[in-house]
Amino acid sequence: MLALLPTGGPDLVSLGELEEPTPARDEALVAVEAFSVNRGELLKLERGGWRPGKDVAGRVVRAAADGSGPAAGDRVVGHPPGGGWAERVAVRTDALAPAGDLAPETAAALPLAGLTALRLLRAMPSPAGRRLLITGASGGVGHYLVQLAVGAEITVVSRRPERLLALGASAAVADVADAEGPFDVVLESAGALASAFGKVAPGGLVLWFGQASRTPAQLDFFDYFAQTGASLRHFHYEDGPPARDLETLVRLVSRGALHPELGVVAGWEHTSAVLADLRERRITGNAVLTIKEPA
């Protein structure tokens, strides 16, 4: 089968031949029709030693031998630990969900960004009636958060906020320093932790879930006496098998309650160019690559 393999060079990946994966008993073999690329995957790929691909959509070509999960022929969305930038990928059935009538491009945009947004909201108090600040909001996670944080007054930090405002954000600024706080909850992923913590209300919460700038975060204890009782918590989206949450995301999209923002859709032969655009933050929303049906 064909797969995108790490090169160690400036293009990061190139198409090459691999043996088709042999699924474990609790894994289904999926023919990949589309996959999404994410900044976190880009960072891991640049460090080397990893076959990328955590967001896939396609069709089951071999059901799991233990009888769990979807049947052969079912359209699915999946979240494997890697290896999904390929014509075939083996995915545990507890990381697969039926994709229903969703187009593969739409389904592929759901897993990493959608799971992160959904689980961030579970990790904070109910957003209803609260003031919420989202940094680094231009990517897929930010777009999902704005739609899912029902009842919150949301300020986004983005240089391209038009769609975020249309989806329900109340205000947008280009820099965290310009946000008019204080905020009950700050969701920080841009690498501006010190500035973000300075915007939280006394007793509020900062959830730190990324560092897109790649600059080490620094906090000076003496700068934050005013944030009496404020909390800072690290967040990682992995919180148990994703199948049920993937089903929730598919259901919300199918009902028209959630709209994936597809900033780029292209054939997988353009992956290196899309990765370059992602690195330079030229993509708003999700970037999705499609694979033609193998002969």
C-alpha positions in Angstrom: 0.0 0.0 0.0 1.0 3.6 -0.3 1.7 5.7 2.8 3.2 9.1 3.6 6.5 8.4 5.3 8.8 10.7 7.3 11.7 12.0 5.2 13.8 13.9 7.9 14.0 16.7 5.3 12.3 20.0 4.7 9.3 18.3 3.0 8.8 16.2 6.1 6.9 13.4 4.3 6.9 11.6 0.9 4.8 8.8 -0.6 6.3 5.4 -0.3 5.3 1.7 -0.2 4.6 -0.2 3.0 3.1 -3.6 3.9 -0.6 -3.4 4.7 -1.1 -3.5 8.5 -2.2 -6.7 10.2 -4.9 -5.8 12.7 -5.0 -7.1 16.2 -8.1 -8.9 17.3 -9.7 -5.7 18.6 -8.8 -3.6 15.6 -10.6 -3.0 12.3 -8.8 -2.5 9.0 -9.9 0.8 7.5 -9.5 2.0 3.9 -8.7 5.7 4.4 -10.5 8.2 2.2 -9.5 11.4 4.1 -7.3 12.5 7.0 -6.8 15.7 8.9 -3.4 17.2 9.8 -2.9 19.0 13.1 -0.2 21.3 14.5 0.6 18.7 17.2 1.3 16.1 14.6 3.5 18.6 12.7 5.6 19.1 15.9 6.0 15.4 16.5 6.8 14.8 12.8 9.6 17.4 12.9 11.1 15.6 15.9 11.2 12.4 13.9 10.7 8.7 14.7 6.9 8.7 14.2 4.5 7.8 11.4 1.8 10.5 11.5 -2.0 10.1 11.2 -4.4 10.4 14.1 -7.5 11.6 12.3 -9.0 9.4 9.6 -12.3 8.7 7.8 -13.1 5.9 5.4 -14.6 2.5 5.1 -14.0 -0.7 7.1 -12.6 -3.4 4.8 -12.1 -6.0 7.6 -14.0 -6.0 10.8 -12.3 -6.8 14.1 -11.8 -10.5 14.7 -13.2 -10.2 18.2 -16.6 -9.2 16.9 -16.5 -5.7 18.4 -17.1 -2.4 16.5 -18.3 -1.7 13.0 -18.9 -4.2 10.3 -17.1 -4.5 6.9 -18.4 -1.9 4.5 -19.4 0.6 7.3 -18.2 4.2 6.9 -16.3 5.3 10.0 -14.3 8.1 11.6 -11.3 7.0 13.7 -8.6 8.2 15.9 -5.6 5.8 15.8 -2.4 6.7 17.7 -0.6 7.2 14.4 -0.1 5.7 10.9 -3.3 7.1 9.4 -1.7 8.9 6.5 -1.9 5.8 4.4 -4.3 3.8 2.2 -5.0 1.4 5.0 -4.8 1.7 8.8 -5.6 -0.6 11.7 -7.8 1.1 14.3 -8.9 -0.2 17.7 -12.7 -0.5 17.7 -12.9 1.7 20.8 -11.4 4.5 18.7 -13.9 4.2 15.9 -17.4 5.5 15.4 -20.0 5.3 12.5 -19.7 8.3 10.3 -23.2 8.1 9.0 -23.9 10.3 6.0 -21.0 12.6 6.7 -18.6 13.2 3.8 -15.1 11.8 4.5 -13.6 15.3 4.4 -16.1 16.4 7.1 -15.7 13.3 9.3 -11.9 13.5 9.2 -11.9 17.0 10.6 -13.6 15.8 13.8 -11.3 13.6 16.0 -8.3 15.5 17.5 -9.8 19.0 17.3 -13.3 18.0 18.2 -12.3 15.7 21.1 -10.0 18.4 22.5 -12.8 21.0 22.4 -15.4 18.6 23.9 -13.2 17.5 26.7 -11.9 21.0 27.5 -15.5 22.0 28.1 -15.9 19.0 30.5 -12.8 20.1 32.4 -14.1 23.5 33.2 -17.2 24.8 34.9 -20.4 25.1 32.8 -19.8 27.9 30.3 -23.3 29.3 30.6 -23.2 32.8 31.8 -19.4 32.9 32.1 -16.8 35.1 30.3 -14.4 32.9 28.3 -11.2 33.8 26.5 -9.8 31.4 23.9 -6.2 32.0 22.6 -4.9 30.6 19.4 -8.5 30.4 18.2 -7.9 30.2 14.5 -7.5 26.5 14.3 -10.0 23.7 14.5 -10.2 23.5 18.3 -11.1 27.2 18.5 -13.8 26.9 16.0 -15.3 23.9 17.8 -15.1 25.6 21.2 -17.0 28.7 20.0 -19.8 26.5 18.8 -19.9 24.1 21.8 -19.5 26.7 24.6 -23.2 27.5 24.6 -24.2 30.4 26.8 -20.7 31.8 27.3 -19.6 35.3 26.4 -16.6 34.4 24.3 -13.6 36.5 23.3 -11.2 34.9 20.8 -7.6 35.8 20.0 -7.2 35.5 16.3 -5.9 37.5 13.4 -8.6 36.0 11.1 -11.7 36.1 13.4 -14.5 36.7 10.8 -15.8 33.1 10.9 -15.4 32.8 14.6 -17.6 35.9 15.1 -20.2 34.5 12.7 -20.2 31.2 14.7 -21.0 33.1 18.0 -17.9 34.7 19.5 -18.8 38.0 21.1 -15.4 39.8 20.5 -12.1 39.2 18.8 -8.6 40.6 19.4 -5.3 40.1 17.6 -3.3 39.8 20.8 -4.0 38.5 24.3 -2.9 41.9 25.8 -5.8 43.6 24.0 -8.5 41.3 25.5 -10.8 43.2 28.0 -10.8 40.9 31.0 -11.2 39.7 33.5 -12.4 36.3 32.3 -13.8 33.4 34.3 -12.0 30.9 32.2 -9.0 31.2 29.9 -8.3 28.4 27.4 -4.6 28.9 26.5 -2.8 27.1 23.6 -0.8 29.8 21.8 2.2 30.0 24.1 1.1 33.3 25.8 0.7 31.8 29.2 1.9 34.8 31.2 -0.4 37.2 29.3 -3.3 34.8 29.5 -2.9 34.3 33.3 -3.0 38.0 33.7 -6.5 38.1 32.2 -8.1 35.6 34.6 -10.5 36.8 37.3 -9.9 36.1 41.0 -11.1 32.5 41.6 -11.0 31.9 37.8 -9.4 29.1 35.8 -6.7 28.9 33.2 -6.6 25.6 31.2 -3.3 25.3 29.5 -3.6 22.8 26.6 -0.9 23.9 24.1 2.1 26.0 23.2 1.9 26.7 19.5 4.6 29.4 19.6 7.1 26.8 20.8 8.4 29.4 23.2 8.9 28.1 26.8 6.3 29.5 29.1 7.4 31.6 32.1 5.4 33.0 35.0 6.7 35.4 37.7 4.9 34.6 41.0 5.0 38.3 42.1 3.1 39.4 39.0 -0.1 37.6 39.9 -1.1 38.6 43.4 -4.2 40.2 41.9 -5.4 36.8 40.6 -6.4 35.7 44.2 -7.4 32.1 44.2 -7.1 31.7 40.4 -6.1 28.2 39.2 -3.8 27.1 36.5 -4.2 23.5 35.2 -2.5 21.6 32.5 -4.9 19.8 30.1 -4.4 16.9 27.7 -7.3 15.7 25.6 -6.7 12.0 26.1 -9.3 10.9 28.6 -10.3 7.3 27.9 -11.3 5.6 24.6 -12.7 8.2 22.1 -15.4 6.1 20.4 -18.3 7.5 22.4 -17.2 11.1 22.1 -16.6 10.6 18.3 -20.2 9.4 18.1 -21.3 12.6 19.9 -19.4 14.8 17.5 -20.9 12.9 14.5 -24.4 13.3 15.9 -23.9 17.0 16.5 -22.7 17.6 12.9 -25.5 15.4 11.5 -28.1 17.5 13.3 -26.5 20.8 12.1 -25.5 21.8 15.6 -21.8 21.7 14.9 -20.0 22.8 11.7 -16.4 21.7 11.0 -14.4 24.5 9.4 -12.5 23.1 6.5 -9.8 25.7 5.8 -8.1 23.5 3.2 -9.2 20.3 1.4 -6.6 18.9 -1.1 -5.4 15.6 -2.4 -2.7 13.9 -0.3 -0.1 14.5 -3.0 -0.1 18.1 -1.7 0.6 17.1 2.0 4.0 18.7 2.1 2.7 22.1 0.9 -0.2 21.9 3.4 2.2 21.2 6.2 4.2 24.2 5.3 1.1 26.4 5.3 0.1 24.9 8.7 3.5 25.6 10.1 3.3 29.3 9.0 -0.3 29.6 10.3 -1.8 30.3 6.9 -4.7 27.9 7.5 -7.9 28.8 9.4 -9.9 25.8 10.7 -9.0 22.3 9.7 -6.7 21.0 7.0 -7.9 17.8 5.3 -6.2 15.7 2.7 -8.1 13.1 0.5 -7.0 9.8 -0.8 -8.4 8.3 -4.0 -9.7 4.8 -3.9 -6.8 2.4 -4.5 -7.0 0.4 -7.7 
